Amino acid sequence: MNKKCYAAIDLGTNSCRLLICDETGKELCKHTTSTRLGEGMQKEMKFTPEAIERGIKCFFDYRQIMDKYDIVKTRAIATAGCRMASNGEDFIKKVFAESRIQLEVIDGYEEARLNLKGALVHVQGKTPYVVLYDLGGGSTEITLATNTKNPQILYTVSIPWGARNSSEAFNLIEYKDENAGRLEQEIRAYTANFVKKSGLENYHDQVCFVATSSTPLRLVSMIHDFGGYDREKADGLKVSSEELDRAVEKILHLSRAEMADNPYIGDKRSYIFIAACIIFRAIYQGLGAGEITASLKSAKDGIVAELIESDKQHG
């Protein structure tokens, strides 16, 4: 008899992720595809035909993979890109027509909740509270929550800037002092507002900081000198804000071509990594985070955990 399997798909503005696990939570299959769905979107706030084609192909491919497993439950989510694009609904219909995968557009709160559910595995119970932030392609979520098995969100904010859309809007494929300053100012304003409204200063010494997405994992790989980007090896590792400062400062001086050749960044990421680093630094500095844990676990892991839990409850 085939094992019951559960699938999660997380479609972001830059990448799409598939995770398939069995009923014990054991990982059977994991894929990340660079769809660059938000590429060229900033101008008219809609997905380009090329981006739509890449997105649909990704879902067609994922359907072929999923059909090899006895999947009893699937949840496929779409985040900032589909929230913002004027033709997001048309894209979702096309995805369903091609792959029979039904995408659900979620808001920033649900995105933060699922990320929490997935990412806290490395720090659970180590402090009473946690600040999690997820830097995506089209938005960035910062969340203060209880550090428990079923975390309670105390305050969350979804910043409408991520690596992909800010790179285009602020013209930051390569570092430009004035443009970087404008982006940093914008992010710092959102972060300061988060600190104030969440009452973060009241949680001094009771909070740890966790960052999901490829940016912290790439920076951790670089700081630990792995010789190349290794997200599995970087998963769960801690780095200090001083180490991050030094790594980011080096990156900001690289040309696009140098980033493309860099084993920690690579060609596809080189177009958006300057903006990613500016956002990432502005947030950890604004939060006053002395140390950060990088996490590969994110919304997809949270989805699978909930699908399994739900099945057990109804079983």
C-alpha positions in Angstrom: 0.0 0.0 0.0 1.3 3.4 -0.9 2.1 5.9 1.9 -0.3 8.8 2.3 1.4 12.0 1.2 0.9 15.7 1.6 2.0 18.5 -0.7 2.6 22.2 -0.2 3.3 24.8 -2.8 4.4 28.3 -2.0 4.4 30.7 -5.0 6.3 33.9 -4.3 7.2 36.9 -6.5 10.6 35.4 -7.4 10.5 31.7 -6.6 8.1 28.8 -6.3 8.6 26.0 -3.8 7.1 22.5 -3.7 7.4 20.2 -0.6 6.0 16.6 -0.4 6.0 14.7 2.9 4.6 11.4 4.1 2.2 11.2 7.1 5.1 11.1 9.6 6.3 14.5 8.2 9.3 12.8 6.5 10.4 14.8 3.5 10.0 12.9 0.3 10.5 15.5 -2.3 11.5 19.2 -2.4 11.8 21.6 -5.4 12.6 25.3 -5.8 12.0 26.9 -9.2 13.1 30.4 -10.1 9.9 31.6 -11.8 10.8 35.4 -11.6 7.1 36.0 -11.7 7.5 39.6 -10.6 10.1 40.4 -13.2 9.1 43.5 -15.2 5.9 43.8 -13.2 6.7 47.2 -11.5 6.0 49.3 -14.6 2.3 48.4 -15.1 1.7 46.3 -12.0 0.9 43.2 -14.0 2.7 40.0 -14.9 4.4 40.0 -18.2 3.5 37.3 -20.8 7.0 35.8 -20.3 6.6 35.6 -16.5 3.2 34.0 -16.9 4.7 31.4 -19.2 7.4 30.6 -16.7 4.9 30.3 -13.9 2.6 28.0 -15.8 5.5 25.8 -16.8 6.5 25.5 -13.2 3.0 24.3 -12.1 2.8 21.9 -15.1 6.2 20.4 -14.0 5.0 20.3 -10.3 1.9 18.4 -11.4 4.0 15.7 -13.1 6.1 15.4 -9.9 3.0 15.2 -7.7 1.4 12.5 -9.8 4.2 10.1 -8.8 3.0 10.2 -5.2 -0.2 9.2 -3.4 -1.1 12.7 -2.4 -4.2 13.0 -0.2 -4.1 16.7 0.6 -2.5 19.7 -1.1 -2.5 23.4 -0.3 -1.0 25.8 -2.8 -0.6 29.4 -1.8 0.3 32.6 -3.7 1.7 35.7 -1.9 2.6 39.3 -2.7 3.0 39.0 -6.5 -0.5 37.7 -7.0 -1.9 40.1 -4.4 -0.5 43.1 -6.3 -0.7 42.1 -10.0 -3.8 43.4 -11.9 -3.8 40.2 -13.9 -3.2 37.9 -10.9 -6.6 36.3 -11.1 -6.2 35.5 -14.8 -2.8 33.9 -14.1 -4.4 31.7 -11.3 -7.1 30.5 -13.7 -4.5 29.6 -16.3 -2.4 27.7 -13.7 -5.5 25.7 -12.8 -6.4 25.0 -16.4 -2.9 23.7 -17.2 -2.1 21.8 -13.9 -5.4 21.4 -12.0 -3.6 23.0 -9.1 -5.9 25.5 -7.3 -3.9 28.5 -6.1 -5.1 30.4 -3.0 -4.0 34.1 -2.7 -3.3 34.7 1.0 -2.8 38.0 2.9 0.3 39.1 4.8 -1.1 37.9 8.1 -1.6 34.3 6.9 1.8 34.4 5.2 3.4 35.4 8.5 1.4 32.7 10.4 2.5 29.9 8.1 6.1 31.0 8.1 6.0 31.0 11.9 4.6 27.5 12.0 7.4 26.3 9.7 10.4 28.3 10.9 10.4 28.0 14.7 11.8 24.5 14.7 15.4 25.8 15.4 14.5 28.1 18.3 11.3 26.6 19.9 11.2 27.1 23.6 14.7 28.8 23.8 13.1 32.2 24.5 9.5 33.1 25.5 9.1 35.2 22.3 10.4 35.4 18.8 10.6 37.9 16.0 10.4 36.3 12.6 11.0 38.1 9.3 10.6 36.8 5.8 12.1 38.8 3.0 10.3 37.8 -0.2 10.4 39.0 -3.8 7.4 41.3 -3.5 6.9 41.9 0.2 8.6 41.5 3.6 6.8 40.3 6.7 8.0 41.1 10.3 6.1 39.3 13.1 6.4 39.2 16.9 4.9 36.0 18.4 5.0 33.7 21.3 7.8 31.0 20.9 5.5 28.0 21.4 4.4 25.0 19.4 1.3 26.9 18.2 2.7 30.4 18.2 0.3 33.3 18.9 1.0 36.4 16.8 1.2 39.5 18.9 1.9 41.9 16.1 2.7 41.6 12.4 3.3 43.9 9.5 3.6 43.2 5.7 6.0 45.7 4.1 5.1 46.1 0.4 8.8 45.8 -0.7 10.8 42.7 -1.4 14.0 42.0 -3.3 12.4 41.8 -6.8 10.0 44.8 -6.8 12.3 47.1 -4.9 15.2 46.3 -7.2 13.1 47.4 -10.2 11.4 50.4 -8.5 14.6 51.9 -7.0 16.8 50.9 -9.9 19.2 48.9 -7.7 20.6 46.1 -9.9 23.9 47.7 -9.0 24.5 49.8 -5.9 23.6 53.5 -6.3 24.0 55.6 -3.1 21.0 57.8 -3.6 18.6 55.0 -4.6 19.8 52.8 -1.8 19.3 55.6 0.6 15.7 56.0 -0.5 14.9 52.3 -0.2 16.7 52.1 3.2 14.7 55.1 4.5 11.4 53.5 3.4 12.3 50.2 5.1 13.5 51.9 8.3 10.2 53.8 8.6 8.2 50.6 8.4 10.6 48.8 10.9 10.5 51.7 13.4 6.7 51.6 13.2 6.7 47.9 13.8 9.0 48.3 16.9 6.7 51.0 18.3 3.4 49.3 17.7 4.6 45.8 18.8 6.1 47.2 22.0 9.3 45.3 21.1 11.4 47.1 23.7 9.2 45.5 26.4 10.5 42.0 25.3 14.2 42.8 25.8 16.2 39.6 26.6 13.1 37.5 26.1 13.1 37.4 22.3 15.2 35.7 19.6 15.3 36.7 15.9 14.7 34.2 13.0 15.0 35.1 9.3 13.7 33.0 6.5 14.3 33.2 2.7 17.4 32.7 0.7 19.0 36.1 1.6 20.0 35.1 5.2 20.9 31.6 4.1 23.2 33.0 1.4 24.8 35.4 3.8 25.3 32.7 6.4 27.0 30.4 3.7 29.3 33.4 2.9 30.1 34.2 6.5 30.9 30.5 7.3 32.9 30.2 4.1 31.2 27.1 2.7 32.7 27.7 -0.7 29.3 28.2 -2.2 25.6 28.7 -1.4 24.5 25.7 0.7 21.0 26.3 2.1 20.8 22.9 3.9 24.1 23.5 5.7 23.1 27.1 6.6 19.7 26.1 7.9 19.5 26.8 11.6 22.9 28.5 12.0 23.3 31.7 13.9 25.3 34.8 12.9 25.9 38.1 14.7 24.8 41.5 13.3 28.5 42.5 13.1 29.2 39.5 10.8 26.2 40.4 8.7 27.3 44.0 8.5 30.7 43.0 7.1 29.2 40.6 4.6 26.6 43.1 3.3 29.2 45.8 3.0 31.3 43.6 0.7 28.3 42.7 -1.5 27.3 46.4 -1.9 30.6 47.1 -3.6 30.2 44.3 -6.2 29.2 44.9 -9.8 26.3 42.9 -11.3 28.8 40.7 -13.2 30.9 40.1 -10.1 27.7 39.0 -8.3 26.8 36.7 -11.1 30.2 35.0 -10.8 30.0 34.9 -7.0 29.3 31.3 -5.8 27.0 32.5 -3.0 24.9 34.7 -5.3 24.9 33.5 -9.0 23.4 35.0 -12.2 19.7 34.9 -11.5 20.0 36.3 -8.0 22.5 39.0 -9.1 19.8 41.2 -10.4 18.0 41.5 -7.1 20.6 40.9 -4.4 21.7 44.5 -3.8 18.1 45.4 -2.9 17.7 42.3 -0.8 20.8 43.1 1.3 19.7 46.7 1.8 16.2 45.6 3.0 17.7 42.8 5.1 20.3 45.1 6.9 17.8 47.9 7.5 15.4 45.5 9.2 17.9 43.7 11.5 19.5 46.9 12.5 16.1 48.6 13.0 15.0 45.7 15.2 18.2 45.9 17.2 18.9 42.2 16.6 22.3 41.2 17.9 22.1 37.7 16.6 20.0 36.0 13.9 19.1 32.4 13.2 18.7 31.6 9.5 15.9 29.2 8.6 15.2 27.2 5.5 11.9 26.1 7.0 9.1 28.5 6.0 5.4 28.6 4.9 5.6 25.3 2.9 6.7 23.4 6.0 4.0 25.1 8.0 1.4 24.0 5.4 2.4 20.4 5.4 2.5 20.3 9.2 -1.1 21.6 9.3 -2.3 19.2 6.6 -1.0 16.2 8.6 -2.4 17.5 11.9 -5.8 18.1 10.3 -5.9 14.6 8.9 -5.0 13.1 12.3 -7.8 15.1 14.0 -10.3 13.9 11.4 -8.9 10.4 11.3 
